[in-house]
Amino acid sequence: MEGPRSDVGRWGGNPWQPPTTPSPEPEPEPDRRSRSRRGGGRSFWARCCSCCSCGNRADDDWGPEPSGSRSRGSSSRGGRRPESRGSAVNAAGDGTIREGMLVVTGVDLLCSRSDQNRREHHTDEFEYDELIVRRGQPFHMVLILNREYESSDRIALELLIGNSPEVGKGTHVIIPVGRGGSDGWKAQVTKASGHNLNLRVHTSPNAIIGKFQFTVRTRSEAGEFQLPFDPRNEIYILFNPWCPEDLVYVDHEDWRQEYVLNESGRIYYGTEAQIGERTWNYFDHGVLDACLYILDRRGMPYGGRGDPVSVCRVISAMVNSLDDNGVLIGNWTGDYSRGTNPSAWVGSVEILLSYLRTGYSVPYGQCWVFAGVTTTVLRCLGLATRTVTNFNSAHDTDTSLTMDIYFDENMKPLEHLNHDSVWNFHVWNDCWMKRPDLPSGFDGWQVVDATPQETSSGIFCCGPCSVESIKNGLVYMKYDTPFIFAEVNSDKVYWQRQDDGSFKIVYVEEKAIGTLIVTKAISSNMREDITHTYKHPEGSEAERRAVEKAAAHGSKPNVYATRDSAEDVAMQVEAQDAVMGQDLAVSVVLTNRGSSRRTVKLHLYLSVTYYTGVTGSTFKEAKKEVVLAPGASDSVTMPVAYKEYRPHLVDQGAMLLNVSGHVKESGQVLAKQHTFRLRTPDLSLTLLGAAVVGQECEVQIVFKNPLPVTLTNVVFRLEGSGLQRPKVLNVGDIGGNETVTLRQTFVPVRPGPRQLIASLDSPQLSQVHGVIQVDVAPASGGGVFSDAGGDSRLEESIPMASRGGA
């Protein structure tokens, strides 16, 4: 049964539009004076504390609250904050402090990264000075008073978020100290010593996430007092996977360490037979503000920000730029001259900080970039999230839940009819949560995909979708289960045009889609196979049942009724480890599993392909007839020289071999598509000396051009959480087969094991990267070193003479 939930489509029609020139000043927040009498005209104390409902004070809410506006920045990075009142506020609103009033002269939120709050809430790695807590878990603070606290005094804490805070929407939270609260909010005195009052504050496990303004109100016999808003006292509240009452709770500490706190990870790409991997940097200073800005930019109602399903749905829409001027502009054309080649990014930080700083979508992204940024955003907000790669990922365009490939009478692909495509790989995200909006049994991992492929409720977003519903073919479960099911477990159906113009199914390939689904393993850099979580074993009764159950809900429900079956010749494609710039060869192996001789006519068509399955024109083909004795095997090899494929190369250097065949004696039709990629070299990184917090350290980067041609306009990127803010190095040209050596310095700001990541990009060669682990020792005085005032992105040109060589 579906519970009440806000769908992203409900607020999709009015996206935030960037100004022509970003405004340097924030707009003031509307005056809250008109809202001071919410709650039936009762005073603040009558609303928050029943014992005060008969008080002799006037029904006054102490006048207007200080105005201010949320901005995209934070004080720790020099951003704009809400204005604070310069003086205290009493009941009359004139700032007079009467003798005997309980005045809060200061607040210590114990928010430094080494304090108890940040450590217990697992937020001490955020490079922020403000208090960052996770909902449903208590934290501590100290109020500094002008006199000793007395039992007759009344104190209430207030948290406010958004332009129109309301108690009923959870955007205005009132917590009377020692009097209990609602929905898990409460505050208790733990110690009263002199003018200091120690409090333990409990937040609701259903609280809205975001950055709250904080104030304190007091009431004593001498009068009422309100602490002015101070931007230094703002409090970030995040989802809490450590809290059993939170919908995002994860019951495995090693999972939480990996999927919530790990600042870097591995993203896999390539093909199932030739898997590549790259390290991705997820976090650095300023990213939390960028993540919250995404929700603001979408115009997501604050009242819905406590629901992880709604938040994930908004993030999946906002990480891409379609519909809503979101974070990243997708580009699969191969022309990246007006932005950054997606293969050149080494992390999410530069992308998110650029979006936060300018308000404009960042060029360019492809699936692994969308997924990497989504991992950053969801982990930062407190959801356990992992980056997942699906090899041979289908893109079903007609909701048939099958991949339909059309051929002519001679089994040559009819590209103008082949709208469905199979991506060599596709990267998305899993995030962990309960699903109270679905029947029981669908909690756990949920797919969220920010790559814009098809619309959902009229918006380019996808998920969250229960992995359990995908596994069992329950495509009627929300959200977007049919599309994701087709990506991982549809069948590839080959249709041949007949003499009368109609099409007939000649072959169904049941194990061609979703052949391998992987993610980074917990607590290591190894690759973990998670295919079993998405689908039953290939060919098993449960897997076939799931496929046919799903197809029955598609646009071609009777597709399996027209299959032919006689198959005694098997075909397999083998490709050697192909290296960019070298010759290669591909082979087709035929095996006769029958008891009679078989004659096979083979056709091989080779073309380049984008990783999305979009192919170029065929640049080489071969035909051969093979005679197979019973039980015998034979192979057909196609050699391909570098000079043959070089003029046709597209982004990422992938190729597609289409193989079709016809068995003369039985009429059996053979068909297979095989994708392989040209491997690129890695960057070699070497640390020159020990790494210590606050001390300059040097790294050496070595690269050898594998091509006999000059690489032009070469750009290196370098970054690492706690090590190096995103840095761009323009090095000019690198000659054919030349080796270059670069040396760069950086200053670590946080101790512990860190990852320093580099990439290289040029028009002639991309998808080149490298990583090194840097074990940073603490500074001699302990603590951390701050570079919060530094630029979010550094760029410099490296003259030829200083590059070194080999």
N, C-alpha and C positions, 0 to 999 in steps of 0.2 A: 504494500500500500504506500502510495507516495505522500510524503509529508509536505508541509509548506516549505517552499524554497524559492529563492530569487534566481531566475535564469538570467544569464548574461544578456540575452536578447532583449530583456525588458528595459535595460538602460543603454542598449547599443545604438539607439537612434540619435543620441545627442553627445557625440564624443567631444572631448576637449580639443580645441583647435589652437595651434601655436600662433603667437603673434608674429607679424612680419619681422619685427625686431624684438627679441626677448626683452621684456621690461626689466630694468635694473632694480626696481623697487617693488615690494609686495603690496598687494591691495589690502587695505585695512579690513579686519573682520567686522561684520555687522555688530552694532552695539547690542549688548544683551539686556539692556534695561527693560525692554518690552517683554522679556521672558521671565522677569523676576517674580511674577506671581503665579507661575504654573503650580498646579496642585490645588485647585479650588480656592485660590486666594490665601491659602494658609502660609504662614511664615516659613522660612527655612527650617527653623528648629521644630516647628510643629510637624513638618513633613519627615524629618529624619529621626526624630526622637519623640516617642509617645508621651514621655513624662514631661515634655515641654509644651504640650498642646494647650495647656491652660495657663501658660506664662503671662506675665503682665506687660511684656514688651509689645510694641505695636507690630502689626502684621507687615513688617518691612524686611526686605531681603538685602538691606544694607546698600542699596543703590547699584549702579552698573558695575559689572566686572571689567577689569582692564581689557582694552581691545588689543588685537594683534592678529596676525595671520600666519598660517603655516607656510613655510617656504620649502623650496627643494633642497636647501642646504641644512647644515647643522653647525652649531657654534664651534665645534671642535675642528671644523674645516673652513671656518671663516664665513659660513653662510648666514642668511638672515633668520632671525627669530622673532617671536611675538614681543611686542613692547611690554614692559612691566611698569607697574605703578611706582612712583618714587617714594610714596609714603604709605603708612598703614591706613586701614579703613575701619572706622567705627560705625555704630548703628546710624549715626546722623550723617555719615558720609563726609564729614568735614575734616577728618584726619586727626581729631583731638583724642589724645590718649588720657583717659581719666585714671586717677589713683585707684588701685585695686583691680583694674582690668587685667585679664590674663592675655598678655601680648607674646606672640611668637616672634622672637628676635632673630631666629635663624633655624635652618633645617639642615641636618646632615643625613643624606640618603645613603651614606656608606657605599658610594657608587664607583669608587676607584677600582681598577681592574684587579687589584690585589685584595680588595675587601671581601668580607664574607658573602655579601649578596651576589656579587658577580661570579664568585667561584661556585657557590651552591646552585646557581641558576645556569651554570655552564655558558656564561656569556663573557667570560674574562678575556677571550681571544678577540672580541670586537674592539677595534682601536677607537673607542669612543670614551668621552669623559662622563657622559650621562648614565643614569641608572637604566639598565636593561634587564628585565625580569621575564620569566615565563609564567603564563597564567596557571591558576590552580595550585600555586606553590607560595608559601609565605616568604616575606622578606622583612628586613629590619630597617628602622630609621630612628633618628634621635631628634626630638624637638628641643630647641633651646628657648627657654621662657624667661620672662622678666622677673619672675618670682617663683616660689615653690608651688607645685601643683597641689590643689586641694580636692577633696572628695566631692565637693559641691560644684566644681568646675565642669563645664561641658566642652568637649572638643570633637570636631568632626573633620575628617579628611575629605577632600573633593578631587576627583579626576574628571577632566573634560576633554572631549575630542570633537573636531568638526566645527563647522560654522554655526550650527544651531543645536547645541547640546540639549538633550532631553533625557530625563530620568527614565521615561517609559521605553526609550530606544536603546538604553544602555550606553549612551554617549555622554551622560552626566551621572557620575557615580558618587554617591554620598555615603561615607563610612563613619558612623558615629563610634567614637572610641569607647570600648567597654560596654556597648549597648547592643551588640549583635548587628547583623546586617542582612541583606537579602542575596539569594543566589550564590552564596559562598563568600561574599565580601564581609570582612570584619576586621577590626583592629583591637588589640589588647595592650595594656600597659605591662611591660615586663620588668621595668625598674624605674623608680623615681628617685633621683639623687640630686639634691640641690635644685638648680635651675634646669637640669637636664631631665627629659622624659623619654625613656626608651620605649618604642612601640614595635610590636610584631603585627604585620599587616598581611591578611589573607586575601588573595584575589580569586575571582570566580574562574572555574575551569571552562566556563563558556564566554569569558570576557571577549570583547572586541579587541582585535590586535591593532597596534598602531602607536603613535607618539601622543601621549596625553599631557596636557597642562595640569599642574598640581598646585593646590592651595590648602590652607588650613583655616578653619573658623573656630573661634572660641566664644564661650558665653560664661559670664560670671555675674555676680550681683552688681558689679560696677558697670557692666555693659558688655557689648559684643564687639568682636574684633575679627578681621579677615586679613590673612597674610597676603601681600601683593604677589601676583604671578611673577615668577622669575624664570627666564629660559634655562638657567642652570639646574632648575629643579624639574625639568620635564622628564617624563618616565616613558620608556619604550616597553610595551607589553607584547610578547610573542606567544605563538602556539607552544605547547609543552609536551613533547613526547615522553617525558619522565613522569607525567601525572596520569594515574590510572583513570581519572574522571574526564580527561581530555579526549576528544574524539580522535586525536592523532597519536594517542599513547602507543608506544612500542615496548614490548616486554623483553627486550634483549639489549643489554648494555653495549655489546660489541656492534650491534646494528646501529645504535644511536651514535656511537663514536664514528662509525663509517659514514652513515647516511645523513647525519645532521651536522657533525662537527668537522669532518675532514675538509680541509681547505683546498685540496687538489684531488684529481682523479684521472682515470684513463677513459678515453673514448676510442672505440674500435670502428674501423672502416675497411674498405676494400671489397674482397669477395670471400666467400666461405673457404675457398682453397688457398687464398692469399690474404690473410687477415693482417691489416696494419693497425698500429695503435699510436695514440698521441696523448701526451699529458695535458691536462686542462687546469688552469688556475681559476678557482671559483670565487675567492674572497680577497678583499683588501679594504682599507679604510674608505668610508663614504658609501659603501655599497648598500648598507641598511637603509639609508635615506632614499637611495635610488629605488629600492624595492617598494617602499611605501609610496613613493611618488608615482609609481606605475598604477597603483590602486586609485590614487587621487586623479590621475590623468584620465583614467577610464570613466571617472564619475561614479565609481561604485558606492552605493549607499553605505554609510558607516555602520548602520544597523546590521548589514549582512556580512561584515568583516570578521565576525566570530565563527563563521561557518566555513570549514576547510573545503567543502565541495564547491561552494560559490567562489571562494578565493581562487582555487585552482582553475576554475572555468574562466575567470577573468584574466588570470595570468596567461593561460594558453592563448587567449585572444590578443593580449597586449604585447606579448614578446614579438609577434610579427606586426608589420605596419599596416596591413590591409584593414580597411574599415575604420580604423581608429587612430592613425598616426602613432602606432606603437613603436617598440624599441628598435627593431631591425627590419631593414628592407631586404626581402628575398631576391636573389638574382641567380639564375641558372643559365645565363646566356653565354658565359665565358668572357664577356667584356666587363671588366671591373675598373675601367679607367677613371670613373668618377667616384671611386670609393676604395675600399679594401677588399682584396681577394678573400673570400671566406676561409680559404686554406691558410691564410697568413695569421689569423687570430691565434693567440696562445691562451686566452682566458676571457672571462666575462667582464673583468674590471674596467678596462678601457671603454668597452661598449656601454656599460651601464652609467659610468661617470660622465661620458659624453652626452648621453640622453638626459641625465639629470641636469647637467650644466647648460645645455643649449635648448632642450625641449624639442629637438628635431630627431627624426628617425635616423638611425645609423646605417650607412651602406658598407658592406653587404653581408647577408647571412645565407647559409644553407642548413640542412637539417641538423648537423652536429653542432652548429653554432647556436641555433634556436634551442636545442636541447641543453647545451652547456649553460646558456643564460638562464633557462628555466630551472635547472638544478640549483644554480646560485640563488635565485629569487626564493624558491620554495624552502631550501635549507635555511636561508637567512631568516625567513619568517617562522621557522620552527617545524617544518614538516620533513619527516624522513623521506629522502628522495634519492633515486639513483638514475644514472644515465644508461639507457639500454639501446643496444644495436641489434636490429633484425636483418639477417642476411637473406637476400632474395625476397624482398618485401614488395608485396603486390599493391598496386594502386587501381582499385576497382572504380570505374567511372560511371557504370550503369546499374549499380546495386544488384548485379546478378550473383554476386558472391563467388564468381568464378573469373579466372583470367582468360579472356578469349583472344586467341591469335588466329588471324585469317591468312590463308595462302591461296595462290592461284592453282590452276590445274597441274602445274609443274612443281608445286610446293615451294614457290618463291614467295616470301612475305609480301602481303599487300599492306604497306605501311599506312596508306590513307584510311584503312579500316581499323587499324590497330590502335584504338584509343586507350585501352587498358595498357598498363605498363608494369614492368617488374624492375624495381630499383635494385641495383647491386647490393645496396645496404640502405637502411633507413634508421635514424636515431631519434628516439623519443625518451620519455621519462616514466618511471614508476614512482608513485608516492603512496605512503601507507596511512590509512585512516579507516575509521568505521563508516558504514553507509546506512544511517538510520532511515534514509529515503528509499532503500531497497529492502526486499524480503531478507530474512536472516540467511547467513551463509555467504554473503558477498562482501564482507569486510576484508581488510588486508590491502594488498597491492592494487593500485588503481592506475590505469594508463592516462597520462596527460601528454598531448602532442601539440606543440606550438608551431610546427611547420605548416604554413597555409596550403592545404591541398583541396579540401572540400569544405563547404559551409555547414554549420550546425546551428539551427534556429536562426538562420540568416546571417551568421557571423562566422568568420574564419577562425574557428577554435575546435578543439577536439578533447573530449573527456570532461571529468574523470570517468573512466570506464573500468568496471571490476574485471580483473584478470581471470577470476573464476568463471564469470559469464562468458568470456572469450573461449576459455578452454572447453566449455561444454556446448558451444554453439547457441547460446541463449541470446540471440541477436535482438530480441525485443526489449532487453534491459537498457536503461539509459546509463551514460550518454554515449552515443556514436558507436555502439558495439558492432553493427554490421560492417562498418568501414574498417575497424581495427581487426575484426575476425578475418576479413578478406586479406588483410596485410600479412597475416601469419599462417593461415590454414586453408586458403582456397586452393582449388585444383587448377592447373593450367590446361585449358581445353583447346585443342588444335582443330580448326575448321578448314576444310578444303573446298574450293569452288568446283562445282560439278558442271557438266556440259550444258545443262539447262540454266545455269546461272545461280542455282540454289547452292547452299552450303551444307556440308555433312561433317559430323564429328568423325575424325579419322584417328585421333589419339587423345587420351587423357593422361596427363602426367600428374600423379598424385603426390609426389614427394618433392616438388620443385619450389614450393613457396614456404617461407619461414623455416628454412632448412637448419638454421642455427640462430639462437637468440642468446646474447651474452651481455654481461656487465662486469665491472671491476669487482674482484673478490674482496671480501671483508678482511681488513688488516693486512693486505698484501697487494702487490701490483700484478698479481696473476689474473687471468681471465676466468670468469665463472660462467658455465653453461646453465642458463635458466630456461631452456626450451621447455622442459617438463612442466614448468608452472603455467605456460601458455597453451599447451596442447598435450593430449594423450600420445603415447608412442605411435609413430607413423605406421599406418597400416593396421593398427589394432582395431578391434571391433568398436571400442569406445571412441576412437578418433574418427572412424568412418561414420559412426552414428552422429557425431557432432557436426561433421561436414555436411552430411545430407540433411540434418535438421536445420542447419543455417541456410542452406541453399533453398530449402522449401519456402523460406520467407523472402527469397530474392526475386528478381525480375524474370528469371528463367528456371522456374521450379521443376521442370521436367527434363532438365538437361541430361540427367543420368539414365534416362529411359532409352536413349538412342545410341548407346555405346556398342561398338563392335569389340570382339574379344580375342580373336586368334592371334597370338603373339609368341613366336618361338625364336625370333632373332632379337638379341639384346644389343644395345648401343651405348657406349660410354665415351666421353670426351676427356682427353688428358692434355694439359698445357704445362710446359716446363716453367721453371721460375724465371719469369721475364723481367729484364732490367731495362730501365729507360736508357735509350741510346745504343742498345745492342740488338743483334738479330735474335729471332725467336722462332719457335716451331710449335704447332698444335697438331694433335693426333686424334683420330677417331678409331676406336676399337670396336669391331663387330664380333659377336659370338653367336654361333648357331647352337641353340639348346634343344633342337629337334632331332629326329632320327632320319631326316631326308636332306638331300643337298639343297642349298638355298643360294640364289643369285640376287645380289643387292645392287641396285643403282643408287649411288650416293651423289648428293649435291652439297657443296660447302660454299657458304657466302660469308666473307669477313668484312666487318665494318667497325668504325670507331663508335663509341657510345658514351653519353654522359652517364654518371652514376644513377641518374633517375630513370634509365631505360630508354631515353630518347636517343635514337641512332642517327648516324650520318649515312651517306650513300655507301654502297658496297664498293670497296676498292680492290678486292681480290676475290676470285672464286675458282673452284675446281670441281670437276666431275670425274667419277671413276666407277667402274663396275667391279664388284668383288664376288668371287665364288667361294662359298663356304661348305666344306664337307661336314657331315654330322658331327657335332661336338667340337668343331674347330673354331679357331679365332684368327682374325687378321686385322691389320691396321692400315689406315690411310693417313699419311703425314703431309701437312701443308707448311713449308718453310716460309718465313716472312722476314725480309731484310729491313734494317733500320731505314734505308732510303725509300722503301715502299710505304711504310706507315708514317714517317715523319711529316709529310705535307698534310696529313689528315688528322693529326692529333688534336684532341679537345681536352678540356679541363679534366685533370686527374688521370689522364692516360689510360683509359679503359677501352677494351675492345669486346665485340660481340661476335661469336661464331654461330651462325644459323646452319644447322645440319638437317637435311631431310633425305629420306630414302624410300625406295619401294622394292618390296620383295616380289620378284617375278612369279614364283610358283604359288604363293599363298595370297598375294594381294595385300599383305601387311604393310602398313605405312609407318615409317620411322620418322620421328621429329624430335629435335632437341635444340635448346638455346644454351650456349655456354659463354659466360662472361669471365674475363680475366683482366688483370691490370698490370701495368708496367711499374715495377718497384722503383722508388726514388731513394736517394741516399739519406742518411741521417746526419745531423749536425753533431760534432763531437765537442762536449763541454768538459773543461778541466778546471778545478779550483786551484788557484795559485796561493796557497797559504791558508791559515786558520781563519774561521769566521767567528767574530765576536760582536755582540750587540754594541752598536755605537761606533764601531771601528771600520775603517775602509777595507774592503776585501776586493780581490781581483779574480776575474774568470776569463779563461781563454776559450774561444770558439774557433773550431777548424772545420772548413768545408772544402770538398773537392767537387768541381763541376763535372758531372758524368757525361756531358754532351760535348761533341766536337765543335759546337757553335758557341758564340759569346752570349752570356746572359746579360741583358741590359736592365738598367734602372733597378738594381737589386736592393731590396729592403730587408733588414733584419729586425725582428721584434724580440724584446727581452722583458720578462716580468716574473715575479714570484711573491706570493703572499708573505709579508713580514721581511722581505728581502729587497725587492726592487719594484717601484711603481712602474706602470707600463712605459716602456721606452722604445722609440723607433730610431733605427740607425740606417741612414741612406748611404750606401757604399758605392754607388755607380755601377760600372760594368765589371764582369768577371769573365776572363777569356776562356776559350774552349779547353776543357780538361785541366784548367788551372786550379791550384789549391790556394786558399786564402786563410789567413789567421787574424782574428780580431781579439783585442783585449779590452775588457770593460770593467770598471770599478762599481761597487755598490756598497751600501752601508746597511747591514741588518738592523732591524728595529725590534725583533722579538726572538727569544731563544727557542731552542728545540729543533727537531728535524723539519726542514723546509725544502720546497722544490723550486728550483730556478729553471725556467722554461724559455726556449728560444725557437724562432722560426725564420725561414727564408722564403722570399717570394720574388718572382720576376715574371715578365710576360712569357718567357720561354720555359720556365720550370717553377712548379709550386708543390705543395704538400711535402715540404722539407722541414723537419723540426728535430729538436733534441731536448734532453732534460738531464739535470744532475741533482742529486740530493745533497743539501747543504746542512750539516749539523752545526747549529749556531750555539756557541757558548754564551752564558749570561755575562753581562758587564761586570767588572770587578766589584762595583758597588751594588750589584743586583738590580732587579727591576727591569724596565723596558726603556727604550729610546724612542722618542717621538719625532716624526717628520710630518706631523699633521699639516703644517703650513706649506708643504711642498706642492708642486704642480701635480695634477692628476695624470698628466701625460707629458713625457719629455721627448724631444725630437732633435736629432743632430745629424750632420753629414760627416762621414769619415773620409778624409782625403786618402788617395791611393797610397801615398808613401807610408802611412802609419798602419796599414793593414797587415804588413808582414807578408810572408809567402813561404812556399815550400817547393 
